[in-house]
């Protein structure tokens, strides 16, 4: 992530925390999704040859229609005026990371061989919370090539409980002797 994105994220979090921090993240995600689904709007808002006044009028129409809070409106206006809207994705990532740190949360990226039901996800989250000592929010994906088991990545730590990994370890042991 760029230094600029981190600075914008930190400044926004300082303004919104604690009361409106989660809502602010939701509104940023909503706006980012809107720009993805409406590429013409993104092009207009990111085009520095179009006057800042015209771009801000369009932003105001969008913000009004989505009922964004004033701090989010001001933040998006600042990004548009400074031609930094292209950083929005990085800002959201940095903001989410900073907010998670403040709230004592970690994100776990879990890959399983088969879809996990809600009970299995709860059990896995509870185990990861015991290991990390923090509240865990999981993003779950399926990869049939694992054969069985799960792989969880929390920060830079990977917990690999997949059958594929166990078979590879067993194979290495057999071929080392």
TARA-V238702 format. One record per residue. SS is DSSP state (~ for helix, > for strand, _ for the rest). PHI is phi in whole degrees, 0 to 359 (NA if undefined). OMEGA is omega in radians with two decimals (* if undefined). Layout:
SS|PHI|OMEGA, SS|PHI|OMEGA
//
This chain:
_|NA|-3.11, _|282|3.11, ~|299|-3.13, ~|298|3.14, ~|299|3.12, ~|297|3.14, ~|295|3.10, ~|298|-3.13, ~|298|-3.14, ~|296|3.13, ~|298|3.14, ~|294|3.13, ~|296|3.09, ~|300|3.14, ~|285|-3.00, ~|270|-3.03, _|281|0.01, _|267|-2.94, _|300|-3.01, _|242|-3.04, ~|296|-3.13, ~|292|3.13, ~|297|3.11, ~|300|3.11, ~|297|3.11, ~|300|-3.12, ~|291|3.07, ~|296|3.10, ~|299|3.13, ~|298|-3.13, ~|296|3.11, ~|298|3.09, ~|297|3.10, ~|297|3.13, ~|295|3.11, ~|290|-3.11, ~|281|3.14, _|235|-3.07, ~|299|3.12, ~|295|3.12, ~|295|3.11, ~|299|-3.12, ~|300|-3.14, ~|294|-3.10, ~|290|-3.13, ~|267|-3.06, _|278|-3.10, _|288|3.11, _|281|3.05, _|272|-3.06, _|302|3.13, ~|300|3.14, ~|298|-3.13, ~|294|3.12, ~|294|3.13, ~|292|3.06, ~|296|3.11, ~|295|3.12, ~|299|3.13, ~|297|3.11, ~|298|3.14, ~|296|-3.10, ~|298|3.09, ~|295|-3.10, ~|293|-3.12, ~|262|-3.13, _|58|3.10, _|289|3.09, _|291|-3.08, ~|304|3.14, ~|299|3.11, ~|290|3.09, ~|302|-3.13, ~|298|-3.14, ~|296|3.14, ~|296|3.09, ~|298|3.11, ~|298|3.11, ~|300|3.14, ~|293|-3.11, ~|298|-3.10, _|267|-3.14, _|55|-3.13, _|242|-3.11, ~|298|3.11, ~|297|3.12, ~|274|-2.99, ~|305|3.14, ~|300|3.11, ~|293|3.12, ~|298|-3.14, ~|297|3.10, ~|300|-3.13, ~|295|3.13, ~|299|3.14, ~|301|-3.14, ~|296|3.13, ~|296|3.12, ~|295|3.10, ~|301|3.12, ~|299|-3.13, ~|297|-3.08, ~|268|3.13, _|70|3.14, >|250|2.98, >|229|3.08, >|258|3.08, >|245|3.09, >|258|-3.01, >|252|3.05, >|239|-3.14, >|236|-3.13, _|287|3.11, _|228|3.11, _|300|3.12, _|267|3.07, _|283|-3.04, ~|297|3.12, ~|293|3.12, ~|296|3.10, ~|296|3.12, ~|297|3.13, ~|296|3.14, ~|295|3.11, ~|299|3.13, ~|296|3.11, ~|295|3.14, ~|294|3.09, ~|294|3.09, ~|295|-3.10, ~|290|-3.05, ~|272|-3.08, _|75|-3.14, _|228|3.04, >|291|-3.07, >|250|2.98, >|247|-3.02, >|255|2.92, >|249|-3.01, >|249|3.07, >|228|-3.14, >|243|3.08, _|219|-3.08, ~|298|-3.12, ~|292|3.10, ~|287|-3.11, _|73|3.11, _|192|3.11, _|85|-3.10, >|220|2.99, >|236|3.11, >|238|3.07, >|246|3.10, >|239|-3.05, _|63|-3.14, _|261|-3.13, >|263|3.12, >|244|3.06, >|253|-3.04, >|253|3.10, _|247|-3.10, _|274|3.08, ~|296|3.12, ~|304|3.13, ~|295|3.13, ~|297|3.10, ~|294|3.11, ~|295|3.10, ~|296|3.12, ~|298|3.12, ~|298|3.12, ~|299|3.14, ~|298|-3.13, ~|293|-3.06, ~|273|3.14, ~|286|-3.08, _|277|*
//
